[in-house]
Amino acid sequence: MTEDERTAGGLVGKVAGKAKEAIGSVVGNEDLAREGRLQQSQADAEVEAAERSQRAKQAEAEAELRAAKDETELERQRLRAELTAEQREAEIEREQRQKEQSVEARAAEEERRAEAARRHEEQAAEQERRNAARRQQEEASEAARLEAEARRAEARAQQIEGEGR
């Protein structure tokens, strides 16, 4: 077979090769029989090459699929970790808000108690001032009564002294 000759490949090439081989054997043309065998070998090689190419493409596709699956799994894990981190941050913020609210509530309660204690002390001081003013008035009344009684006693003593002379 020369370089200028072209043979059909695949199933047609194989059938043509068998025919050439058979015809060459029947007519005693060894070149034609050899050409038929070569055409069959070439057709087999092309089929095998196509099968290998198909297997290689399939293996490459499977490898790409595995790589995509691995990449997808890594992305899923990254997203899960990111989501977990975001959830934890949200939980920390919520806890912080609760703590702040608790501190604010305690401060407001302490302020309310302090204000109530201040009002109570002011009321007690006002009551004490009233009591002191009342006692002072009572003492002033008692002093005026005692002074009037002392004047009466003195006037009586002078009267008794004047009678005795």
KARA-V406992 format. One record per residue. N is the residue number from 1. RES is the residue in one small letter. PSI is psi in radians with two decimals (NA if undefined). OMEGA is omega in degrees with one decimal (* if undefined). BURIAL is # if it has 24 or more other ideal C-beta (glycine too) atoms within 12 Angstrom, else .. Layout:
n->N res->RES psi->PSI omega->OMEGA burial->BURIAL
n->N res->RES psi->PSI omega->OMEGA burial->BURIAL
This chain:
n->1 res->m psi->2.31 omega->-177.6 burial->.
n->2 res->t psi->2.96 omega->-178.4 burial->.
n->3 res->e psi->-0.42 omega->-178.3 burial->.
n->4 res->d psi->-0.36 omega->-177.3 burial->.
n->5 res->e psi->2.47 omega->176.9 burial->.
n->6 res->r psi->2.45 omega->179.0 burial->.
n->7 res->t psi->2.65 omega->176.6 burial->#
n->8 res->a psi->2.48 omega->-179.6 burial->.
n->9 res->g psi->-3.05 omega->177.0 burial->.
n->10 res->g psi->-2.66 omega->-177.1 burial->.
n->11 res->l psi->-0.71 omega->179.2 burial->.
n->12 res->v psi->-0.75 omega->179.2 burial->.
n->13 res->g psi->-0.66 omega->179.9 burial->#
n->14 res->k psi->-0.80 omega->179.1 burial->#
n->15 res->v psi->-0.75 omega->179.5 burial->.
n->16 res->a psi->-0.71 omega->178.7 burial->#
n->17 res->g psi->-0.76 omega->178.1 burial->#
n->18 res->k psi->-0.73 omega->180.0 burial->#
n->19 res->a psi->-0.81 omega->179.2 burial->.
n->20 res->k psi->-0.78 omega->179.9 burial->#
n->21 res->e psi->-0.80 omega->-178.4 burial->#
n->22 res->a psi->-0.80 omega->-179.4 burial->.
n->23 res->i psi->-0.78 omega->-179.8 burial->.
n->24 res->g psi->-0.69 omega->179.8 burial->.
n->25 res->s psi->-0.73 omega->-177.8 burial->.
n->26 res->v psi->-0.77 omega->-176.4 burial->.
n->27 res->v psi->-0.10 omega->178.0 burial->.
n->28 res->g psi->0.37 omega->178.5 burial->.
n->29 res->n psi->1.70 omega->-176.1 burial->.
n->30 res->e psi->-0.59 omega->178.9 burial->.
n->31 res->d psi->-0.73 omega->179.5 burial->.
n->32 res->l psi->-0.69 omega->179.0 burial->#
n->33 res->a psi->-0.76 omega->179.1 burial->#
n->34 res->r psi->-0.75 omega->178.0 burial->.
n->35 res->e psi->-0.68 omega->178.3 burial->#
n->36 res->g psi->-0.77 omega->178.9 burial->#
n->37 res->r psi->-0.72 omega->178.1 burial->#
n->38 res->l psi->-0.71 omega->179.8 burial->#
n->39 res->q psi->-0.67 omega->177.7 burial->#
n->40 res->q psi->-0.75 omega->178.8 burial->#
n->41 res->s psi->-0.75 omega->179.3 burial->.
n->42 res->q psi->-0.72 omega->179.1 burial->#
n->43 res->a psi->-0.74 omega->176.8 burial->#
n->44 res->d psi->-0.75 omega->-179.8 burial->.
n->45 res->a psi->-0.70 omega->178.5 burial->.
n->46 res->e psi->-0.73 omega->178.1 burial->.
n->47 res->v psi->-0.80 omega->179.5 burial->.
n->48 res->e psi->-0.72 omega->178.4 burial->.
n->49 res->a psi->-0.71 omega->178.7 burial->.
n->50 res->a psi->-0.72 omega->178.1 burial->.
n->51 res->e psi->-0.77 omega->178.4 burial->.
n->52 res->r psi->-0.72 omega->178.4 burial->.
n->53 res->s psi->-0.75 omega->179.0 burial->.
n->54 res->q psi->-0.76 omega->178.4 burial->.
n->55 res->r psi->-0.70 omega->179.1 burial->.
n->56 res->a psi->-0.74 omega->178.2 burial->.
n->57 res->k psi->-0.72 omega->179.4 burial->.
n->58 res->q psi->-0.76 omega->178.5 burial->.
n->59 res->a psi->-0.71 omega->178.4 burial->.
n->60 res->e psi->-0.74 omega->178.4 burial->.
n->61 res->a psi->-0.72 omega->177.8 burial->.
n->62 res->e psi->-0.71 omega->178.3 burial->.
n->63 res->a psi->-0.74 omega->177.8 burial->.
n->64 res->e psi->-0.69 omega->178.8 burial->.
n->65 res->l psi->-0.78 omega->177.3 burial->.
n->66 res->r psi->-0.75 omega->179.2 burial->.
n->67 res->a psi->-0.73 omega->178.9 burial->.
n->68 res->a psi->-0.73 omega->177.6 burial->.
n->69 res->k psi->-0.78 omega->178.6 burial->.
n->70 res->d psi->-0.76 omega->179.6 burial->.
n->71 res->e psi->-0.72 omega->178.5 burial->.
n->72 res->t psi->-0.74 omega->179.2 burial->.
n->73 res->e psi->-0.74 omega->177.5 burial->.
n->74 res->l psi->-0.73 omega->178.2 burial->.
n->75 res->e psi->-0.71 omega->178.4 burial->.
n->76 res->r psi->-0.77 omega->179.4 burial->.
n->77 res->q psi->-0.70 omega->178.7 burial->.
n->78 res->r psi->-0.79 omega->179.6 burial->.
n->79 res->l psi->-0.69 omega->178.3 burial->.
n->80 res->r psi->-0.76 omega->178.7 burial->.
n->81 res->a psi->-0.71 omega->178.7 burial->.
n->82 res->e psi->-0.76 omega->179.1 burial->.
n->83 res->l psi->-0.75 omega->178.4 burial->.
n->84 res->t psi->-0.75 omega->179.1 burial->.
n->85 res->a psi->-0.75 omega->178.9 burial->.
n->86 res->e psi->-0.71 omega->178.5 burial->.
n->87 res->q psi->-0.72 omega->179.7 burial->.
n->88 res->r psi->-0.74 omega->177.7 burial->.
n->89 res->e psi->-0.74 omega->178.8 burial->.
n->90 res->a psi->-0.70 omega->178.9 burial->.
n->91 res->e psi->-0.75 omega->179.0 burial->.
n->92 res->i psi->-0.77 omega->178.7 burial->.
n->93 res->e psi->-0.73 omega->179.1 burial->.
n->94 res->r psi->-0.79 omega->178.3 burial->.
n->95 res->e psi->-0.70 omega->179.6 burial->.
n->96 res->q psi->-0.76 omega->178.1 burial->.
n->97 res->r psi->-0.73 omega->178.9 burial->.
n->98 res->q psi->-0.75 omega->179.1 burial->.
n->99 res->k psi->-0.77 omega->179.8 burial->.
n->100 res->e psi->-0.75 omega->178.9 burial->.
n->101 res->q psi->-0.68 omega->178.8 burial->.
n->102 res->s psi->-0.76 omega->178.8 burial->.
n->103 res->v psi->-0.77 omega->179.2 burial->.
n->104 res->e psi->-0.71 omega->179.5 burial->.
n->105 res->a psi->-0.75 omega->178.5 burial->.
n->106 res->r psi->-0.71 omega->179.9 burial->.
n->107 res->a psi->-0.73 omega->178.7 burial->.
n->108 res->a psi->-0.71 omega->178.7 burial->.
n->109 res->e psi->-0.75 omega->178.6 burial->.
n->110 res->e psi->-0.69 omega->178.4 burial->.
n->111 res->e psi->-0.75 omega->178.1 burial->.
n->112 res->r psi->-0.78 omega->179.4 burial->.
n->113 res->r psi->-0.74 omega->179.5 burial->.
n->114 res->a psi->-0.73 omega->178.6 burial->.
n->115 res->e psi->-0.75 omega->178.3 burial->.
n->116 res->a psi->-0.72 omega->179.1 burial->.
n->117 res->a psi->-0.70 omega->178.7 burial->.
n->118 res->r psi->-0.80 omega->178.7 burial->.
n->119 res->r psi->-0.74 omega->179.5 burial->.
n->120 res->h psi->-0.77 omega->179.7 burial->.
n->121 res->e psi->-0.70 omega->177.9 burial->.
n->122 res->e psi->-0.74 omega->178.7 burial->.
n->123 res->q psi->-0.73 omega->179.1 burial->.
n->124 res->a psi->-0.72 omega->179.4 burial->.
n->125 res->a psi->-0.73 omega->178.1 burial->.
n->126 res->e psi->-0.76 omega->178.3 burial->.
n->127 res->q psi->-0.73 omega->179.1 burial->.
n->128 res->e psi->-0.68 omega->178.3 burial->.
n->129 res->r psi->-0.76 omega->178.0 burial->.
n->130 res->r psi->-0.78 omega->179.2 burial->.
n->131 res->n psi->-0.72 omega->-179.8 burial->.
n->132 res->a psi->-0.73 omega->179.6 burial->.
n->133 res->a psi->-0.73 omega->178.3 burial->.
n->134 res->r psi->-0.79 omega->178.9 burial->.
n->135 res->r psi->-0.71 omega->179.9 burial->.
n->136 res->q psi->-0.74 omega->178.3 burial->.
n->137 res->q psi->-0.74 omega->178.2 burial->.
n->138 res->e psi->-0.73 omega->-179.8 burial->.
n->139 res->e psi->-0.68 omega->178.4 burial->.
n->140 res->a psi->-0.73 omega->177.7 burial->.
n->141 res->s psi->-0.76 omega->-179.8 burial->.
n->142 res->e psi->-0.70 omega->179.4 burial->.
n->143 res->a psi->-0.72 omega->179.6 burial->.
n->144 res->a psi->-0.73 omega->178.3 burial->.
n->145 res->r psi->-0.80 omega->-179.7 burial->.
n->146 res->l psi->-0.67 omega->-179.8 burial->.
n->147 res->e psi->-0.73 omega->177.8 burial->.
n->148 res->a psi->-0.71 omega->179.5 burial->.
n->149 res->e psi->-0.69 omega->178.7 burial->.
n->150 res->a psi->-0.68 omega->178.0 burial->.
n->151 res->r psi->-0.73 omega->178.1 burial->.
n->152 res->r psi->-0.74 omega->-179.8 burial->.
n->153 res->a psi->-0.65 omega->-179.6 burial->.
n->154 res->e psi->-0.72 omega->179.1 burial->.
n->155 res->a psi->-0.67 omega->178.2 burial->.
n->156 res->r psi->-0.72 omega->179.1 burial->.
n->157 res->a psi->-0.65 omega->178.4 burial->.
n->158 res->q psi->-0.64 omega->178.5 burial->.
n->159 res->q psi->-0.77 omega->-178.0 burial->.
n->160 res->i psi->-0.68 omega->179.8 burial->.
n->161 res->e psi->-0.66 omega->179.6 burial->.
n->162 res->g psi->-0.50 omega->179.8 burial->.
n->163 res->e psi->-0.60 omega->-176.8 burial->.
n->164 res->g psi->-0.07 omega->179.1 burial->.
n->165 res->r psi->NA omega->* burial->.
